[in-house]
Each structure stands twice: as C-alpha cells, then as structure tokens.
Amino acid sequence: MREESVLHSQEAKTPVYLAINGARLLAIESDDVFLMRGSLSAVVDAIYISKMTTRNIKQNLFGAFIYNALGIPVAAGILYPLFGILLNPMIAGAAMAMSSLTVVSHANRLRRIKIGIDS
C-alpha cells in the first residue's frame, strides 16, 4: 500500500466534533465546528464551504506562484541584456500591491456562496 493512500485513509477517519446551537458556550470551546442553525443540513453546508475555501486557497497559491515566477526575474533585470528594459522600483512595488489586491478580491468571492434553504 502506498504512503499516499494510507495518509488519505487516515485523514478520512479523523473525527470532527460538531455542535448544533444547543450548549453554545461549551460547544464553542470544545468543538471543531459550531453550527448556528439547528439542522443537520448545515453539516453539508459546512463541508461545501470548506471545500470551496480549500479550492480558493489553491487557486491563490497557483496565481501567486505564476506571478512571482514571472515578476521576480523581470524585477531582477533578466530583460536588460536582451531588450535594455529595466523595471522601475515604483512599478515593481505597484505590481506587488496589485498582486495582493488580486488575492484579496479573489478570496472575497467566497462571500457570495449560497448555502442552506436560501440557495
């Protein structure tokens, strides 16, 4: 059996403790997930939100990797010997700010997730 499948099967069996709107103070301190609605369908919603969040994190990491893989060599002057182009430090700073803004705006898409009865 490969290590990868063993790790995956162990993760699948990891217990997650849930509490549903009853013993609120105790649940907030001791459980991994606290559901505000008194319905078990909220468990499905919580799993969906966690999958969408994980997907968003992976997309942001991929985008940041591509951005840095292209941006750092250009900022270091890789284009200078070929084309005589140097990147102004102010432009590089603005590009880094735009990268951060892109990641934050991409993460804000999670606010539009429709869950529960309202979806």
C-alpha positions, 0 to 999 in steps of 0.5 A: 500500500502506498504512503499516499493512500494510507495518509488519505485513509487516515485523514478520512477517519479523523473525527470532527466534533460538531455542535448544533446551537444547543450548549453554545458556550461549551460547544464553542470551546470544545468543538471543531465546528459550531453550527448556528442553525439547528439542522443537520443540513448545515453539516453539508453546508459546512463541508461545501464551504470548506471545500470551496475555501480549500479550492480558493486557497489553491487557486491563490497559491497557483496565481501567486506562484505564476506571478512571482515566477514571472515578476521576480526575474523581470524585477531582477533585470533578466530583460536588460541584456536582451531588450535594455528594459529595466523595471522601475522600483515604483512599478515593481512595488505597484505590481506587488500591491496589485498582486495582493489586491488580486488575492484579496478580491479573489478570496472575497468571492467566497462571500457570495456562496449560497448555502442552506434553504436560501440557495 
